[in-house]
Amino acid sequence: AHGRAFANRIRANLNFYIDWLSDSGRVPVADLMARARSFEPVLAEHLPDILEEIDGIAHGAGMSLEEVLLINARTDVHAMVNAQVETLAVPSCTALALTGTTDGRESLTLSQNWDWSPALADAPVVLRLRPDRGPALVSLVEAGMTGKIGFNEHRLGVCRNFLSHASDGRPGEVGAPIHCLLRAAMNSRDLDEFIAFIRAVPRSASANFLLAQVTDEGPRAVDLEITPNGVAELTEPGVDLAHTNHFLDPELALGSDTQDSPSSLTRFDNAVRLVGELESVADPVLRTQRILESRDGLPYPISRHHNPDPDSSTLAGIVMDLSSNRFILARGAPHRSHWVDGPGI
């Protein structure tokens, strides 16, 4: 159904990623497809339901398995080919997990501005899924992906930031694709289950996963900085967390080439500052929206619109109110858009 409904968008996303990953033709398309196909065995072993879903999307869209695998493994294939091409433009995002009170009760939001190429402005779709095996979930994805930013019926949500590390894309080492791991988070009953899984599964690229869950014991958030050979677990008293596109763990930071990114550092500093300055805003949904709308720190604001990099804009703002089963969206940069309620579970 996913493939049939969004066949044109899936094909457009594939064409974008073929051009991006091939560096406009410098890496043969056949090489990209072979690399995409190399993820099939690791998915068959560790995430067979997700592989089955990718195969179904391909059939529905009238595409090959490796074409849809390439969309789902684009981060990991990027890590593999990065040594062959010039430095590529990469996604950059700001993610937050904030607590507060709504109508006198404790509440928790998980949110993200998704920043990427304006050419993908029509790429996102929202999936509301009820799998035969696994929890119901809602997720904003790039059409053709099985998961990206979302949460499940256990009120467990996940956001993702791009990270780069020296251990990424090592020859001969193929792990579970990052975007499939995002879906695996939404297939989990609780944070500890997913943390154990992510530590055990082979990985071939880096990423930051900001996770949060509302449980009977109250709200919980954890930030996982992930590389092929390490996982750093970061938490803060009071739950509130923020992350952009550089490592916060000092050991993993030693192997990163994104630590001095002025965009990432500026957005992180402003997010942390605004979390504190807006502490008097009790409702974490409202506090989150104001932070994601921020234009402070120009030319590197949290809400981006072709500034300063014409190759990157905020394509969507996502706020997940995990306490009330709400999925709240802004199409494009939040400072230029209206927040609207999306589908709940």
DAJORA-V268431 format. One record per pair of residues at least 12 apart in sequence whose ideal C-beta (glycine too) atoms are under 6 Angstrom apart, sorted by sequence separation. I is the first residue (numbers start at 0). J is the second residue. D is the distance in whole Angstrom. If there is no record, write none. Layout:
# DAJORA-V268431
<<I/J/D> <I/J/D>>
This chain:
# DAJORA-V268431
<<126/138/5> <137/149/5> <245/257/5> <277/289/6> <96/109/5> <136/149/6> <209/222/5> <221/234/5> <244/257/6> <245/258/5> <316/329/4> <327/340/6> <328/341/5> <53/67/5> <125/139/5> <126/140/6> <233/247/6> <95/110/5> <136/151/4> <208/223/4> <245/260/6> <326/341/4> <123/139/5> <94/111/4> <134/151/4> <135/152/4> <207/224/5> <231/248/4> <273/290/5> <316/333/4> <53/71/6> <124/142/5> <134/152/5> <220/238/5> <222/240/5> <245/263/5> <92/111/6> <93/112/5> <122/141/4> <134/153/6> <206/225/5> <244/263/4> <313/332/4> <324/343/4> <92/112/6> <190/210/6> <218/238/5> <220/240/5> <222/242/6> <231/251/5> <243/263/4> <324/344/6> <92/113/5> <205/226/5> <92/114/5> <159/181/6> <190/212/5> <224/246/6> <229/251/6> <91/114/5> <243/266/5> <157/181/6> <203/227/6> <224/248/5> <243/267/4> <90/115/4> <175/200/5> <202/227/5> <226/251/6> <291/316/5> <269/295/5> <157/184/4> <174/201/4> <177/204/5> <224/251/6> <269/296/5> <174/202/4> <304/332/5> <36/65/4> <174/203/4> <177/206/5> <241/270/4> <35/65/4> <38/68/6> <173/203/6> <241/271/5> <302/332/5> <172/203/6> <190/221/6> <265/296/4> <287/318/5> <302/333/5> <198/230/5> <302/334/4> <32/65/5> <35/68/4> <209/242/5> <35/69/4> <38/72/5> <144/178/5> <147/181/6> <151/185/5> <265/299/4> <284/318/6> <146/181/5> <153/188/5> <207/242/5> <239/274/6> <266/301/5> <146/182/3> <149/185/6> <284/320/5> <35/72/6> <111/148/6> <145/182/5> <167/204/5> <262/299/4> <167/205/5> <261/299/6> <146/185/6> <294/334/6> <164/205/4> <292/333/4> <34/76/5> <291/333/5> <292/334/5> <162/205/4> <162/206/6> <34/79/6> <162/207/5> <109/156/4> <111/158/4> <159/206/6> <160/207/4> <136/185/5> <159/208/6> <288/338/6> <9/60/5> <157/208/6> <158/209/5> <13/66/5> <133/186/5> <157/210/5> <2/56/4> <6/60/4> <26/80/5> <1/56/5> <156/211/6> <3/59/4> <20/76/6> <2/59/2> <13/70/6> <16/73/5> <26/83/6> <155/212/4> <2/60/4> <12/70/6> <154/212/6> <25/84/6> <154/213/4> <20/80/6> <166/226/5> <166/227/5> <22/84/4> <164/226/4> <166/228/5> <94/158/4> <94/160/6> <92/160/5> <90/161/5> <89/161/5> <70/143/4> <71/144/5> <67/143/5> <160/242/5> <161/244/6> <48/132/6> <160/244/5> <56/143/6> <78/167/4> <79/168/4> <165/254/4> <78/168/3> <164/254/5> <164/255/5> <52/145/5> <163/256/6> <163/257/5> <49/145/5> <75/176/5> <109/211/4> <15/118/6> <74/177/4> <72/176/4> <107/211/6> <71/176/5> <107/213/5> <71/178/5> <71/179/6> <213/321/5> <213/322/5> <12/122/5> <107/218/4> <96/209/6> <94/209/4> <96/211/4> <5/124/6> <98/218/5> <96/220/4> <78/204/4> <75/203/5> <12/141/5> <75/204/4> <12/142/6> <45/175/6> <49/179/5> <74/204/5> <12/143/5> <41/173/6> <9/142/5> <46/179/6> <49/182/6> <8/142/4> <9/143/4> <41/175/6> <37/173/5> <5/142/4> <38/176/6> <98/238/5> <97/239/5> <96/240/4> <95/241/5> <94/242/5> <93/243/5> <91/244/5> <45/200/5> <156/319/5> <156/321/6> <154/321/5> <148/317/5> <150/319/5> <91/262/6> <93/266/5> <108/283/4> <108/284/6> <93/270/6> <106/283/6> <110/287/5> <139/317/6> <108/287/5> <112/291/5> <100/281/5> <101/282/5> <99/281/5> <99/282/6> <99/283/4> <98/283/6> <97/283/4> <97/286/6> <114/303/5> <137/326/5> <97/287/6> <95/287/6> <123/315/5> <152/344/5> <116/310/6> <120/314/6> <117/312/5> <114/311/5> <114/313/5> <115/314/6> <112/313/5> <113/314/5> <113/315/5> <112/316/5> <137/342/6> <111/317/5> <137/344/6> <93/301/5> <110/318/4> <135/344/5> <108/318/6> <109/319/5> <108/320/5> <107/321/5> <107/322/5> <127/342/5> <106/322/4> <125/341/6> <88/310/5>>
